[in-house]
């Protein structure tokens, strides 16, 4: 792991990973989605231990190495976002953030892959794909931790609708990602 690398680690949810930008000093800047259910998710700088929790630091991997001549610039870019909010599982998550800092492209391969998998299942005639465990499980996990049953039901419904919308909007999400990337590159 080098300063400016886009790093990742597993999460407690199977198939979901957490991403950030390694600062070279034992800290990571990442979109801390742990507080997303109460609307308090922010981009933060944490120790490697906190970033990788509940897994050991030894399980952190480099997702996308940085060009070492750009390491300081990448870390400065990540630092400029610390304190920002606006987490969204589909449109603005930790992988989007880390990818943007390292290569200027607002993209989440996890989101695209999940949306493509689900839309392929749907397009292959499996209309029940929207009720398959992957989307239902995402919605259930989003609702976990809510003390108020009514609030948990609303969170579950919104997460499920969001996942279903991601399926329908997957081609549009890819196009928007492309446009944002082109505009970002044009500004450089």
C-alpha angles and dihedrals in degrees: 000000000000134000109280097022120140102236134186143190136188119263129215088263113083113247095011120108134191122227138197146149117266111227097199094240101082093277135104130205110216144151097263101213095175090102095043094113093062093042093250100113111136141166105263142171113237140164118270088251093057092043094052096042126165089022125063120261088247088073094061112111136189109254096180123004117222127233098258092222087062098045096106092046092049092051091046089051091050091046090053089064097050109126094022118130135192101113114180122173093219105030108024116023137139094276092051089052097047092045091051093050094049103038108007094247119121097215140136115197088191092059094044093047094048092046092047092048092050095043091048089054090048094047090047087066098267098128087168088069088098090063096044117120095257094069096030089049092051090051092046092051091048089055094047115109095032110131095196111071092210091053091047090052091051092047090048092050094046092046091049092048090047091053091047090049090051088057092052094040099042094110090046091048090053091049093049089048089052093049094047089049093049092048092047091051091047090056092056 
